[in-house]
Structures are given as C-alpha cells and as structure tokens.
Amino acid sequence: MPHRLTPSAMYASLHSYLDELVESGVEGLPLADLELKALAPQALDGADGACQEGTPQTLAEIRTQLGDCQRCDLAATRTKLVFGAGNPQARLMFVGEAPGGDEDRRGEPFVGEAGAILNRIIGAMGLKREQVYICSVLKCRLPANRHPHRDEIERCVPFLTQQIRVIGPELIVALGTIAAQTLLQSKEPISQLRGQFHSYHGIPVMPTFHPSFLLHHHENKGLFWEVWDDMVQVLTRLNLPVPEKKRK
Ligand code: URA
C-alpha cells in the first residue's frame, strides 16, 4: 500500500530535510521559495498540520481553527490569545509582532502603551481604529518580551496568512522588524526596509517602525516623522486624503 502523507506532514518532512542539507553545507537550494510558499495566501497547513480542516472563509472560522492553541510553548505562559481586531473588510491592515502584557490580559491587540501610539498614528491619518484591521504575527505573548523563536513564527504564521487572505486588504503596514521580515521573507533591518513599498503576494506592504520602538525613543521626534512619511505614502496609495502636519 502506498505511504500517503498529508500536505502538512509532507511540507514538514521536506522542510526539515532541506534544513538538514543546508546545515550540512549544501548551497543553492531554493529554500527561500519554500518558505515563501508557507506564507502564500493559499497555504492552508502549518508545519504542524494547522488549518487542516479546510479553507476558512471568515475570520471567525480562522479563530475557531486556532482554538485553545497549544501548537507552541507560548501557550503555557499566555493568559489570553490575541487574534486580531477591526474591520473584517478593511482596506488597510496593520501587522505587529506579538501581544504585550496589556494585550495578553485583555485578548485585544495594541491596547497598551504601544497601542496608544498606534491609535495616534491611525488618528493622525484621519482614520478610526474600527476602519482598519490590527493583528500581530504571533498571537501569544512572548515571556519577558524576548524575541520570537523561528518555530513559534512558523507555527503561528499560517493563521496570519489566512487572516490576510480572508480580509483581502489593499495594503499592509508591517510594524517593526519581525512583521516586516516575516511578511517579506527578508533579513534586512527595519531601517532598510521602511520608507518604500514591498510586496506580499501582490499586496503592497509598507514596513515602518514599531510603536514600541517609538515609545522607547520618544525623545527622537525624527523617528515619528519618518513613520508619518511612511503613512503619507500609505494614504496616497490608498487614494485617501493626507492630513496636513506642521513640522516644528
Ligand atoms: N505589540 C505588538 O506587536 N502587538 C500587539 O498586539 C501589542 C504590542
């Protein structure tokens, strides 16, 4: 009888085989292409078999598939999973890194200090939070705000992929290094990526500084203006009016 693998098991097996080859010094394999496919909107399976029940058609169905997610170690330390919030038909989507302490307690994205800055950015753009969709690459808090591990991103990203596919935004703002590098399959720092449009499977992506970074460097007003310049490009691309701001 032929040995049949599910698509997700096949993907996991192929991925680990390619990882082994690369680690043993083999060069020139199309690993980047493979990773890109894991991020493609039509990809249904996480490496662990996430989203196997079928293609979700709504955000509620994606949330149901996530369930009481135990796919990585972050489940043990989270209080609430933070799925995302906002307009399910948003033209504009903001993608952050991972929930912080306030978000973990409330189960809502960007409701802490970084959220207050994101609200200011959205307000300055002449928009309301309810008009856009906000979520993060990781749906669970990172203990002690450490950097995410690669396997945590790989297990969570299929759900972000599905959120993007279901919402179908015209434009994505990637907030900070992790969101930008994950969506764009890049290793470039955010300072290099920001300020120009990239593409996530045809959807324009504007990387910009994470609100937490602005918070930690609040004395550097130049950073705020750089973010504003990025948002001006976003508004212009969406054919939305650009509110005038005076630089002192
Ligand atoms: N930072 C993020 O990247 N996401 C949140 O939801 C909150 C803070």
Boltz pocket constraint, residues with backbone or C-beta under 6 A from the ligand:
constraints:
  - pocket:
      binder: B
      contacts: [[A, 82], [A, 95], [A, 96], [A, 97], [A, 98], [A, 99], [A, 100], [A, 103], [A, 108], [A, 109], [A, 110], [A, 111], [A, 114], [A, 115], [A, 135], [A, 136], [A, 175], [A, 212]]
      max_distance: 6.0
